[in-house]
Every structure is written in structure tokens, then in C-alpha cells.
Amino acid sequence: MSTLNICLPEALKRFVDDQARQRGYSTSSEYLCELIRKDQDRQQLRGLLLAGAESTPGAPVDAQYFQSLRASLTAPRQP
């Protein structure tokens, strides 16, 4: 694991420490890592949403589609 040192104003450091404690993290570093992971997830989701918005429309999803989907999920599997 790599180390990253950051400088925070005292008020921001207190906020991070308080949030880490209140949310049950062992260290402020764990809290910050979780925030970064969530930001990565948001960026990935945004990329997927933008790609979907730019894609060509597919076939409409209607009751028939869901019926066939349910049937395929409940059908016995072939060994």
C-alpha cells in the first residue's frame, strides 16, 4: 500500500476526524479511502450513464419481454 501525505486546514482536519469517528472508521485514512472509492464509483456510473444516453435506442421493453425473462429464469437448467 502506498502512502499519501496531505495538508488540511485545522477545521477540515477536525471535520474528517469527527466523521471518521462518528461513522465507525478506525482511522481518518480509512474514511478518506472510502470517500475516494465512492467518488470513483460515481465517476464510473456517470460514464455508463453518458454512454447509455449516447447509444442508439434498443428494442422496447414491454410485458412480453418480462414474461420471457421470467420464463427463462424459472426454466429447468440443462446439465
N, C-alpha and C positions, 0 to 999 in steps of 0.2 A: 504494500500500500504506500502511496506517495503522501508527502506532507505539503500542505499549502498554508503559508502564513498570511493572514490578512490583518489590516489595521482598521479598527472601528472606532467611531466616536464613543465616548463612555456611555452615553444614553442608549445607543444602539446595542452595545455590548450587554448592558443590563437587560434590555429587552430580550435579546437572544438567550441569555442565561435564564431569565424568568420563564420564557416559553419552553425551553428545554426541560426545566424542572416541572412545570405545570403539565406538560404533555407526556411525562414519564420517560424521557430520554436520559441515559446515563451521563452523557456529556453534551455540551453545546455543539461539538463537532458532529455527533450523530444527528442532531436536529438539523444542522445546516446541510448535511448529506441528504437527508430526506427531502428538504426543500429543493435541492438541486435535482434529485430524481423526479420529483413531481413536475418541475419545470421541463425536464426532458420529455416526460410523458405528454405534457400539454403541447410541446412543440411537435412531437410525433403525431398526436391526434390532429393538430391544426394542419399538418402536411397531408394527412389522409383525407381530411375534410375538403381541403382545397383540390386535391387530386380528384376526389369524387365529384366535386362541383364542376370541374373542367371536363369530366368524362362524358361520353355520349350516353344518352338515356338507354336503359336496357328494357327488357320486356316488363309489362305491367305486372305488379304483384296483386293477385286477387284471391278470392275464396278458393278457387280451383288450385292455385299454387300451394296454398297452405294445406289443403286436403291431401295433395300428393306428397307434400313434405311429411305430414303426419304418418301417412301410409308407409313411406319408406323407413321411418323411424321405428314403427311397430312391426314391420315385416320380419319374419324369422331370418336369421343370418345363415348363409351357406357356409358349411365348414371348409 
